[in-house]
């Protein structure tokens, strides 16, 4: 299988934090959601991918090219959005366009016009007067307005209202209509990821603890609700985390390991994340 | 072509797609040779993952309902619709056999059974 983005045994050590043997493989034509609590290593991983910090070991390839040696070849094909707008605030949209035209060889004026119109961004307004949502839309328009083949998004939908997020997710869905296009995104708004991602990768304390297709996750996990006595009869190997209250137990379990008649609710990705990271383990 | 996906139904989404596409083919709304929407378009419109639609299409192809041609898309296969209907009739008959047996066990009459069935059929 070919991968649009591949990290193999990537490590990075800091004094008080380390990324430990990260392996991520994102096939072409797919969207991967990268989740984890604050400080789990998401942004560090993205910085390593973009070669903003140096890795200690391992290999990273983007669109089949090494991310350090051959980065010049693929830079035109990478669209990046981080949660802060990084344009000089005094510029207007037209001026930003003018600058980027000279930076990207494949800059597509037309596409930029269409996107900014679709996002209803005013041309002659200074960026400092844009709302947070507008700044984010601007970043996304820029990320898409060249020969973009892979989008790397760090919290691109955080802090935005549901309407704008829905609009942005639709733009991503359009982008992925080409089966050579791929998206790698982090977000704390897990419901967004659940809607759009083909794969979910979860990182915790610098280690990848989960990496599966969204469908598989939703099908295999469930929230079991039962009494404490019943809970003792469950095979501990299938319990991924549980929460005890005065009236019973709620536990994240692998559904196919449950025998007998139990109440099992569907687990959302958010449940899976919370139970596997925070709640008690057997 | 209508496909309605329920998120609260216990049936996985790919199975819902399979059932509904099969239904469209058997009822004749999709004819042999008709083009199906691309997997990516279907995923976008239904707001589900491409992997889900891919799985549904692969399953439909494996069962011989559709054929996929690389670069062109997926089409309704020339499967004998009569044959599929026949098979389903057979299945219904088998289920009915079980119903009649059970009804016999608890002394239910034919007209009572018919009444039960018509209530269920009308969705009351």
Interface residues (C-beta under 8 A of the other chain):
Chain A: X29 X30 X31 X173 X174 X176 X177 X179 X195 X196 X197 X198 X199 X213 X214 X215 X219
Chain B: X12 X13 X14 X40 X41 X43 X44 X47 X49 X50 X51 X52 X55
